[in-house]
Amino acid sequence: MKPVVLCTPRLVLSTPVAADAAAVFGHCQDEELQRWTTVPVPYSMADARAFVEEHIPTAWRDGTEAVLAIRPAGASALMGVISWQRRRGFVGYWMGPEHRGHGYMAEALRGLVDWVLSGEHGVTSLRWEAVAGNRGSAHAARAAGFRWAGEAPCDVVDRDGAHPPGWHAVLTRGDIGTVEALERWPVLA
Ligand SMILES: CC(C)(COP(=O)(O)OP(=O)(O)OC[C@H]1O[C@@H](n2cnc3c(N)ncnc32)[C@H](O)[C@@H]1OP(=O)(O)O)[C@@H](O)C(=O)NCCC(=O)NCCS
């Protein structure tokens, strides 16, 4: 898969590069991020370097995952990371703690969804999941148009090898921009 650059009103989504390792390392120290994702704990600078220098280029090349840095338009700082786990059909994301609460993740997710479901990839739907209780992630997915799909064990395995209880949602091409998708999230009621 060829790396892309996606632009949204306030953001640029582009492939992380070696110089982003320090920002990735810093953000991944956050307890919330460690709680709700499967990043290694403790998270080292070697983990950050392996992520940007090895995992991401390999995933793009193999077409397994499209990983993009979330940057403010006109600046280079990496604020967060978003990905299309192409082989699995899921989206995944995190935002650095100091950049949360500005609607950036919802905006980045809408940009990613538009690209993935544009038709050029032959993909018509995308899945989201989070460990049950992750209201922040659920709000961002809902704001991007995902439809609630119920509670079931997560597809992904946690650090202890178990499938934790999960929340699930789906977004299909026809859902983009519809109000109906915003109404069906019982866990956020
Ligand atoms: C979840 C996360 C990505 C949200 O990023 P963000 O940039 O703050 O999200 P946004 O500002 O785009 O918020 C989008 C919506 O979620 C809401 N929201 C964000 N964090 C929230 C929280 N912790 N609790 C409740 N609502 C939250 C916002 O108010 C907004 O709601 P609205 O559209 O109804 O106004 C971020 O908190 C994070 O990285 N958390 C740790 C890692 C993680 O959980 N990743 C996802 C794994 S599935």
The ligand as a Tripos MOL2 file, in Angstrom:
@<TRIPOS>MOLECULE
LIG
   48    50     1     0     0
SMALL
NO_CHARGES

@<TRIPOS>ATOM
      1 C1        -10.2430    8.3780   23.2030 C.3       1 LIG1
      2 C2         -9.3680    9.5000   22.6990 C.3       1 LIG1
      3 C3         -8.6690    9.0460   21.4290 C.3       1 LIG1
      4 C4        -10.2320   10.7190   22.3870 C.3       1 LIG1
      5 O1         -9.4190   11.7090   21.7710 O.3       1 LIG1
      6 P1         -9.8970   13.2440   21.7220 P.3       1 LIG1
      7 O2         -9.0860   13.9340   20.6890 O.co2     1 LIG1
      8 O3         -9.9040   13.8040   23.0770 O.co2     1 LIG1
      9 O4        -11.3980   13.0610   21.2250 O.3       1 LIG1
     10 P2        -12.3020   14.2420   20.6760 P.3       1 LIG1
     11 O5        -11.8480   15.5310   21.2750 O.co2     1 LIG1
     12 O6        -12.3290   14.1200   19.1810 O.co2     1 LIG1
     13 O7        -13.6910   13.9010   21.2750 O.3       1 LIG1
     14 C5        -14.7280   13.3640   20.5090 C.3       1 LIG1
     15 C6        -15.9200   13.2280   21.3860 C.3       1 LIG1
     16 O8        -15.5850   12.4160   22.5230 O.3       1 LIG1
     17 C7        -15.8330   13.0980   23.7370 C.3       1 LIG1
     18 N1        -14.8370   12.6080   24.6710 N.ar      1 LIG1
     19 C8        -13.5000   12.5400   24.4630 C.ar      1 LIG1
     20 N2        -12.8920   11.9810   25.5400 N.ar      1 LIG1
     21 C9        -13.8830   11.7050   26.4260 C.ar      1 LIG1
     22 C10       -13.9070   11.0930   27.7190 C.ar      1 LIG1
     23 N3        -12.7970   10.6490   28.3230 N.pl3     1 LIG1
     24 N4        -15.1250   10.9370   28.3250 N.ar      1 LIG1
     25 C11       -16.2490   11.3340   27.7200 C.ar      1 LIG1
     26 N5        -16.2720   11.9100   26.4960 N.ar      1 LIG1
     27 C12       -15.1120   12.0880   25.8580 C.ar      1 LIG1
     28 C13       -15.7590   14.5410   23.3640 C.3       1 LIG1
     29 O9        -16.4880   15.3680   24.2460 O.3       1 LIG1
     30 C14       -16.4240   14.5070   22.0090 C.3       1 LIG1
     31 O10       -17.8100   14.3170   22.1680 O.3       1 LIG1
     32 P3        -18.8950   15.0590   21.2750 P.3       1 LIG1
     33 O11       -18.5780   14.7000   19.8540 O.co2     1 LIG1
     34 O12       -20.1720   14.4860   21.7580 O.co2     1 LIG1
     35 O13       -18.6650   16.4960   21.5830 O.co2     1 LIG1
     36 C15        -8.3060    9.8950   23.7580 C.3       1 LIG1
     37 O14        -8.9590   10.2170   24.9630 O.3       1 LIG1
     38 C16        -7.2830    8.7970   24.0210 C.2       1 LIG1
     39 O15        -6.2940    8.7140   23.3180 O.2       1 LIG1
     40 N6         -7.5150    7.9660   25.0480 N.am      1 LIG1
     41 C17        -6.5750    6.9100   25.4350 C.3       1 LIG1
     42 C18        -6.3310    5.8700   24.3430 C.3       1 LIG1
     43 C19        -7.6250    5.2430   23.8520 C.2       1 LIG1
     44 O16        -8.5550    5.0370   24.5960 O.2       1 LIG1
     45 N7         -7.6310    4.8940   22.5470 N.am      1 LIG1
     46 C20        -8.7630    4.2100   21.9470 C.3       1 LIG1
     47 C21        -8.6800    2.7450   22.1450 C.3       1 LIG1
     48 S1        -10.1320    1.9380   21.5020 S.3       1 LIG1
@<TRIPOS>BOND
     1     1     2 1
     2     2     3 1
     3     2     4 1
     4     2    36 1
     5     4     5 1
     6     5     6 1
     7     6     7 2
     8     6     8 1
     9     6     9 1
    10     9    10 1
    11    10    11 2
    12    10    12 1
    13    10    13 1
    14    13    14 1
    15    14    15 1
    16    15    16 1
    17    15    30 1
    18    16    17 1
    19    17    18 1
    20    17    28 1
    21    18    19 ar
    22    18    27 ar
    23    19    20 ar
    24    20    21 ar
    25    21    22 ar
    26    21    27 ar
    27    22    23 1
    28    22    24 ar
    29    24    25 ar
    30    25    26 ar
    31    26    27 ar
    32    28    29 1
    33    28    30 1
    34    30    31 1
    35    31    32 1
    36    32    33 2
    37    32    34 1
    38    32    35 1
    39    36    37 1
    40    36    38 1
    41    38    39 2
    42    38    40 1
    43    40    41 1
    44    41    42 1
    45    42    43 1
    46    43    44 2
    47    43    45 1
    48    45    46 1
    49    46    47 1
    50    47    48 1
@<TRIPOS>SUBSTRUCTURE
     1 LIG1         1 GROUP 0 **** ****
